């Protein structure tokens, strides 16, 4: 399986930065004090979710949209 076909789901920004470096799509599960880092040049998560249920909902919405079937692209919330 190619890295582009994988998604790393984590609650720590540094974990998703590492996964993005290998070509994975990433989803960040936010927690108090653990939001995406809005730093210029730093890749942002493909998906930002409040919890696993929110992540499942967002993935379901993406898979039902013909334009969003891949995991890459801009973050959605």
C-alpha positions in Angstrom: 0.0 0.0 0.0 1.4 3.4 -0.9 1.7 6.1 1.8 -0.8 8.3 -0.1 -3.4 5.6 0.5 -3.0 5.8 4.2 -4.2 8.2 6.9 -2.6 8.7 10.3 -5.0 9.7 13.0 -3.5 11.3 16.1 -4.2 13.7 18.9 -0.6 15.1 18.8 0.5 17.6 16.2 4.1 16.3 16.1 2.8 12.8 15.2 0.8 14.0 12.2 3.7 16.2 11.0 5.9 13.1 10.9 3.2 11.1 9.0 2.8 13.9 6.5 6.6 13.8 5.9 6.2 10.2 4.7 3.3 11.0 2.4 0.3 10.0 4.6 -2.9 12.0 4.8 -3.5 13.0 8.4 -6.4 13.7 10.7 -6.0 15.6 14.0 -8.3 14.8 16.9 -8.3 18.0 18.9 -8.1 18.2 22.6 -7.9 21.1 25.0 -4.6 22.9 24.3 -3.9 20.7 21.2 -5.1 22.6 18.2 -3.4 22.7 14.7 -0.3 24.9 14.7 -1.0 27.9 12.3 2.6 28.3 11.3 3.5 29.5 7.8 5.0 26.7 5.8 3.9 24.0 8.2 1.6 21.4 6.6 -1.9 21.4 8.1 -4.0 18.4 8.8 -6.3 17.1 6.0 -9.1 16.7 8.6 -9.5 18.3 12.0 -12.1 16.6 14.2 -13.3 17.0 17.8 -13.4 13.3 18.4 -13.5 9.9 16.7 -17.3 10.2 15.9 -16.7 13.6 14.3 -13.8 12.0 12.3 -16.1 9.2 11.1 -18.8 11.7 10.1 -16.3 13.8 8.1 -14.8 10.7 6.4 -18.4 9.6 5.5 -19.1 13.0 4.0 -15.9 12.9 2.0 -16.6 9.3 0.6 -20.1 10.3 -0.5 -18.8 13.4 -2.4 -17.4 12.6 -5.9 -15.0 15.5 -5.6 -13.6 14.4 -2.2 -13.1 10.7 -2.6 -9.3 10.9 -2.0 -8.0 11.6 1.5 -5.6 14.4 0.4 -6.4 18.1 0.0 -7.3 20.9 2.3 -8.4 20.4 5.9 -12.1 20.3 6.5 -13.8 20.9 9.8 
